[in-house]
Structures are given as structure tokens and as C-alpha cells.
């Protein structure tokens, strides 16, 4: 069961990094117009948070961290990313 959780964590981190990299590409290298754009520093910051989530997911797979501790860390990273995104928009 623990392996399923670590795969979910890793996939979530990869998805978050991909989403931010894709947004950065769309903002800077295409002719698309957006009614709402996130600043580049938010995209960088959230990509770093996604890489940290991948790191902690790998550590969970290698039994370096307990399940509760890892999910508490990941939850803290996700909430931080969401708050930074909301603060940057306001």
C-alpha cells in the first residue's frame, strides 16, 4: 500500500512540474493571449515545489520517511504553492 502512495506522490509532483513548464512555454513562446497570467517567479517556485514533492515521494519509496511525515510535508508544500499563487494574483 505504501508503494501506491509513493507512486501517487511522484506522479503528482511530475504533473505539477509539467503544468508549470507548459504554462511558462505558452506564456513566453507562443502567440496565445491570456486574460490571466501568473508571474514567472511563481511558475519557477511551483516547479521547485513539484521537484521537492518528487524527492519526498522517492524518499517514501526507499523507506527513509514515514508515511504520515511525508504526507504532512507534501501537504505543506502544496498549501504553500496554492497560497503563493493566490497572493501573486491579488
Number of C-alpha atoms within 10 A of each C-alpha: 5 12 14 10 15 23 16 14 24 23 16 16 26 16 15 22 23 14 16 21 16 12 16 18 11 14 17 10 9 9 8 8 9 9 4 7 11 16 13 14 10 17 21 15 17 25 22 18 20 28 17 17 27 25 15 23 27 18 15 23 20 11 13 11 15 12 15 9 12 19 19 11 13 21 13 12 18 18 11 15 20 13 11 14 17 11 10 12 11 5
